[in-house]
């Protein structure tokens, strides 16, 4: 394969929705000249992110969190019997079965419901993978957020058509590639739109390609998603966050899957949606500012430019330059924008253990955290200084840092494994812990200005400065690439991540290893093994409060 074959560019003055559809179909095909061929490092990293997402989801279900179990109960009302729901029909393409199971179940339900339930569970803790839409090599630095919430789409599609683990894994890689590349070129948050829209577009493309939809059907489905189902960031506004924040990916993805089914049944949605002047891309940013030549081609080029989308889209087909390689793993339950502060605090406590000598933290007079926008605006919001729900607490910088410090003081230990935040650190009891609340009062959060802002989203530029009661200061220095960041080279990611999997796994089972092994190494599973990958039992620990 030549270097020219490694990537595909969808220019701004082309129908990119149709281009995405064709790319996805070729990527998922069996044709060796067209199919996606990610290298082994890409496959291994995707396996890591998939396992991470699954353990987040299974533990959230086991702990009785509200939204995932609401979605699960809803899905069970859409069971598929031995004969399916009606005839096979064009809406299911080349599917061999009519429904798929959810985590810890053997009951087949409608695929859009199973996928919604899976995505809701995966996202609930807000503890899985993250991307920041930053690719300076291509000058694609829109910096949109995103998370690895959408793997249930690829698993369900593979199960429906009788595909094996390799087919499912390629679907996961493709989904992350599309949504990751969109995050590089268009900032949804700038226009108060939730980042899950990129994932919904990618889900429509990948699910349709895996089920055997035509390019035009996938284009219609993408058009329906963008025209009918744009989620605004109202879901994450307010003093205390609701279930809608964690369930946003699930709701948008469910709509995307239904759109694919409708398109395969013959419904025609809006075409060429990235260039549609009334859709969000052109509406907010207008045509792309493309180079216009002089001479005979000038008029034609200017006309094409007026009808262009705001961006070129570059997608990797083979090799190692897939977007998953630039995505980040959270090594605990915390908003990823706080990862620099978490790393800085842990580093300071490891180097200065005397700060933990007094159980009430009496040696520590104050903690100052300096960070960048949007971290300062998102998790430094004054409303987040008094969180009362888990969804607000895990988006509160002062709560996250104070809880880490409380755990260090109580156990007289520091280090990533020792202090790794888990769901129980966001229980109602933990949120109202008196020591945590006293420590929160000693923490200030400052915006670092241009010096910090210009370093994001390349890194997570943060400094932590502790001042003790003798007025001695302890400065973390500028933290750019904390543990779990794609460009971190100093911490053992595999070891730390394995510890995280054990913590989450024990919330779902006394011995989590069988579940972990069942959800690992997806790419090597046969079609039969993939069909029953969710056939395991997890504990019901009651309702998480």
MOZI-V544724 format. One record per residue. N is the residue number from 0. SS is DSSP state (H for helix, E for strand, C for the rest). PHI is phi in whole degrees, -180 to 180 (999 if undefined). NEAR is the number of other C-alpha atoms within 8 Angstrom. Layout:
BEGIN
n=(N/N)
ss=(SS/SS)
phi=(PHI/PHI)
near=(NEAR/NEAR)
END
This chain:
BEGIN
n=(0/1/2/3/4/5/6/7/8/9/10/11/12/13/14/15/16/17/18/19/20/21/22/23/24/25/26/27/28/29/30/31/32/33/34/35/36/37/38/39/40/41/42/43/44/45/46/47/48/49/50/51/52/53/54/55/56/57/58/59/60/61/62/63/64/65/66/67/68/69/70/71/72/73/74/75/76/77/78/79/80/81/82/83/84/85/86/87/88/89/90/91/92/93/94/95/96/97/98/99/100/101/102/103/104/105/106/107/108/109/110/111/112/113/114/115/116/117/118/119/120/121/122/123/124/125/126/127/128/129/130/131/132/133/134/135/136/137/138/139/140/141/142/143/144/145/146/147/148/149/150/151/152/153/154/155/156/157/158/159/160/161/162/163/164/165/166/167/168/169/170/171/172/173/174/175/176/177/178/179/180/181/182/183/184/185/186/187/188/189/190/191/192/193/194/195/196/197/198/199/200/201/202/203/204/205/206/207/208/209/210/211/212/213/214/215/216/217/218/219/220/221/222/223/224/225/226/227/228/229/230/231/232/233/234/235/236/237/238/239/240/241/242/243/244/245/246/247/248/249/250/251/252/253/254/255/256/257/258/259/260/261/262/263/264/265/266/267/268/269/270/271/272/273/274/275/276/277/278/279/280/281/282/283/284/285/286/287/288/289/290/291/292/293/294/295/296/297/298/299/300/301/302/303/304/305/306/307/308/309/310/311/312/313/314/315/316/317/318/319/320/321/322/323/324/325/326/327/328/329/330/331/332/333/334/335/336/337/338/339/340/341/342/343/344/345/346/347/348/349/350/351/352/353/354/355/356/357/358/359/360/361/362/363/364/365/366/367/368/369/370/371/372/373/374/375/376/377/378/379/380/381/382/383/384/385/386/387/388/389/390/391/392/393/394/395/396/397/398/399/400/401/402/403/404/405/406/407/408/409/410/411/412/413/414/415/416/417/418/419/420/421/422/423/424/425/426/427/428/429/430/431/432/433/434/435/436/437/438/439/440/441/442/443/444/445/446/447/448/449/450/451/452/453/454/455/456/457/458/459/460/461/462/463/464/465/466/467/468/469/470/471/472/473/474/475/476/477/478/479/480/481/482/483/484/485/486/487/488/489/490/491/492/493/494/495/496/497/498/499/500/501/502/503/504/505/506/507/508/509/510/511/512/513/514/515/516/517/518/519/520/521/522/523/524/525/526/527/528/529/530/531/532/533/534/535/536/537/538/539/540/541/542/543/544)
ss=(C/C/H/H/H/C/E/E/E/E/C/C/C/C/C/H/H/H/H/H/H/H/H/H/H/H/H/C/C/C/C/C/C/C/C/C/E/E/C/H/H/H/H/H/H/H/H/H/H/H/H/H/H/H/H/H/H/H/H/H/H/H/C/C/C/H/H/H/H/H/H/H/H/H/H/H/C/C/E/C/C/C/C/C/C/C/C/C/C/H/H/H/C/C/C/C/C/C/E/E/C/C/C/C/C/C/C/C/E/E/H/H/H/H/H/H/H/H/H/H/H/H/H/H/C/C/C/C/C/E/E/C/C/C/E/H/H/H/C/E/C/C/C/C/C/E/E/C/C/C/H/H/H/H/H/H/H/H/H/H/H/C/C/C/H/H/H/H/H/H/H/H/H/H/H/H/H/H/H/H/H/H/H/H/H/C/C/C/H/H/H/C/E/C/C/H/H/H/H/H/H/H/H/H/H/H/H/H/H/H/H/C/C/C/H/H/H/H/H/H/H/H/H/H/H/H/H/H/C/C/C/E/H/H/H/H/C/C/C/C/C/C/H/H/H/H/H/H/H/H/H/H/H/H/H/H/H/H/H/H/H/H/H/H/C/C/C/C/C/C/C/C/C/C/C/C/C/C/C/H/H/H/H/H/H/C/C/C/C/C/C/C/C/C/C/C/C/H/H/H/H/H/H/H/H/H/C/C/C/C/C/C/E/E/E/E/C/E/E/C/C/C/H/H/H/H/C/E/C/C/C/C/C/C/C/H/H/H/H/H/H/H/H/H/H/H/H/H/H/H/H/C/H/H/H/H/C/C/C/C/C/C/C/E/E/E/E/E/E/E/E/C/C/C/H/H/H/H/H/C/C/H/H/H/H/H/C/C/C/H/H/H/H/C/C/C/H/H/H/H/H/H/H/H/H/H/H/H/H/H/H/C/C/C/C/H/H/H/H/C/C/C/H/H/H/H/C/H/H/H/H/C/C/H/H/H/H/H/H/H/C/C/E/E/E/E/E/C/C/H/H/H/H/C/C/C/C/C/C/C/C/E/E/E/E/E/E/E/C/C/C/C/E/E/E/C/C/C/E/C/C/C/C/C/C/C/C/C/C/C/C/C/H/H/H/H/H/H/H/H/H/H/H/H/H/H/H/H/C/C/C/C/H/H/H/H/H/H/H/C/C/H/H/H/C/C/H/H/H/H/H/C/C/C/C/C/C/C/C/C/C/C/C/C/C)
phi=(999/-79/-60/-64/-85/-72/-139/-129/-108/-105/-64/-63/-95/-120/-77/-73/-65/-68/-63/-60/-61/-65/-61/-63/-63/-65/-59/-91/-78/-95/-70/-62/-85/-121/-64/-68/-132/-67/-78/-64/-63/-66/-62/-66/-68/-66/-58/-62/-67/-66/-60/-57/-63/-63/-68/-60/-69/-64/-67/-64/-65/-61/-82/74/-60/-69/-58/-58/-77/-63/-63/-65/-65/-61/-61/-68/-82/-119/-69/-110/-81/-58/-99/79/-98/82/-80/-59/66/-67/-65/-106/53/-95/-64/-102/-134/-101/-145/-139/-88/-108/-51/66/-147/-114/-87/-80/-128/-53/-60/-66/-77/-64/-65/-61/-64/-66/-64/-64/-66/-58/-86/-55/-76/57/-127/-101/-64/-142/-130/-125/54/-133/-141/-64/-60/-100/58/-105/-130/-63/75/-76/-75/175/-139/-86/-95/-109/-60/-57/-63/-68/-64/-62/-62/-64/-63/-61/-97/74/-79/-95/-65/-63/-63/-65/-65/-63/-63/-63/-62/-64/-62/-65/-65/-67/-68/-68/-71/-62/-66/-75/-112/-145/-90/-66/-61/-58/-109/63/-103/-74/-64/-66/-60/-60/-68/-67/-61/-63/-63/-61/-65/-73/-61/-61/-63/-70/-86/97/-68/-80/-57/-67/-67/-66/-59/-62/-64/-61/-61/-64/-59/-73/-80/-111/-137/-86/-89/-90/-74/-57/-65/-123/-101/111/-68/-128/-82/-107/-61/-60/-61/-76/-94/-60/-62/-64/-67/-68/-71/-56/-62/-65/-67/-62/-61/-64/-58/-65/-63/-71/-86/119/-69/-107/-94/-60/-96/52/-71/-71/-102/-66/-66/-100/-87/-61/-67/-73/-59/-90/-120/72/-65/-64/-89/-94/-64/-111/-72/-103/93/-64/-87/-61/-63/-64/-67/-64/-64/-63/-64/-65/-104/-83/-75/-75/-152/-84/-122/-110/-121/-87/-105/-153/94/-116/-93/-93/-63/-57/-72/-104/-92/-116/-98/-80/-103/177/-94/-162/-63/-63/-64/-93/-61/-64/-68/-59/-62/-63/-66/-59/-61/-65/-69/-67/-82/-133/-62/-64/-63/-101/-62/-101/-62/-95/74/-62/-72/-102/-86/-158/-132/-113/-113/-117/-148/-104/-85/-94/-57/-61/-77/-85/-108/-105/-51/-53/-63/-84/-76/-134/-71/-122/-125/-59/-63/-85/-64/-79/-117/-116/-58/-67/-69/-58/-68/-65/-69/-57/-67/-59/-63/-64/-67/-67/-105/51/-141/-137/119/-59/-68/-67/-108/-53/-73/-128/-55/-66/-76/-123/-70/-59/-64/-66/-61/-102/-59/-60/-67/-57/-65/-68/-67/-59/-68/-91/-103/-118/-132/-122/-84/-81/75/-56/-57/-91/-59/-72/-91/-109/-99/-57/-137/-121/-65/-148/-127/-123/-124/-101/-115/-89/-71/-93/71/-86/-107/-128/-112/-71/73/-77/-93/-107/-124/-67/-54/97/-70/-60/-102/-75/-122/-106/-113/-84/-60/-62/-68/-65/-68/-60/-65/-60/-63/-69/-61/-68/-61/-70/-73/-103/-160/-62/-120/-80/-58/-60/-68/-60/-66/-65/-92/-93/53/-59/-60/-96/-79/-73/-61/-64/-67/-67/-60/-115/-62/-94/-83/-147/-112/-120/-73/-106/-88/100/-96/-72/-125)
near=(4/5/5/5/9/11/10/9/8/11/9/14/10/8/11/14/13/12/10/11/15/9/8/12/13/11/11/13/9/6/7/5/4/9/12/11/7/11/9/6/7/13/12/8/10/12/13/8/12/10/11/11/15/10/13/16/16/15/12/14/12/14/13/12/13/9/12/15/12/8/12/11/8/9/13/9/6/9/11/13/7/4/6/11/7/5/5/9/7/7/11/11/10/7/11/7/9/14/12/14/11/14/9/10/10/9/10/12/14/13/10/11/13/15/15/13/15/14/17/17/15/17/16/15/12/10/13/16/13/13/12/12/18/12/9/7/5/5/6/11/10/11/13/14/10/15/8/12/11/13/12/10/10/16/11/12/12/14/14/14/12/11/11/15/14/10/11/15/14/10/13/12/13/11/15/12/13/11/13/14/13/11/17/16/14/11/11/10/10/6/7/9/12/10/11/11/13/13/14/14/13/12/14/16/15/14/13/13/14/14/13/9/11/10/10/8/14/17/17/16/16/15/14/13/14/13/9/6/9/9/11/8/10/6/11/9/8/5/7/10/13/9/8/9/10/14/14/12/16/13/9/13/17/12/12/16/12/9/14/16/10/11/15/14/9/7/8/7/10/10/8/12/13/11/16/10/10/6/12/8/14/15/9/7/8/10/12/12/6/5/4/8/7/6/5/5/8/10/7/7/10/9/8/9/13/8/10/13/15/12/10/10/12/9/10/11/13/12/10/9/7/12/10/12/10/9/12/10/11/14/11/9/13/13/11/7/8/12/13/15/13/11/11/14/11/11/10/11/11/9/6/7/9/5/11/12/10/9/8/6/12/8/10/11/11/10/12/11/13/11/14/15/8/6/11/13/8/8/13/13/10/5/7/15/11/5/13/10/11/11/11/13/14/13/12/14/12/13/14/14/12/13/10/12/9/12/10/12/14/7/6/9/8/11/9/8/7/7/11/11/9/10/8/6/9/13/11/10/7/10/15/9/8/6/8/14/10/8/12/12/6/9/12/9/12/9/9/10/7/6/7/12/11/6/10/10/9/6/9/15/15/15/15/14/11/12/13/12/9/5/7/7/8/8/9/12/7/7/14/9/12/11/11/10/12/10/6/10/4/5/6/6/8/6/7/11/9/8/9/11/11/10/9/12/16/10/12/15/9/6/7/11/8/7/9/12/8/7/11/8/8/12/12/7/12/8/11/9/9/14/8/8/9/11/9/9/6/9/8/9/9/7/8/8/5)
END
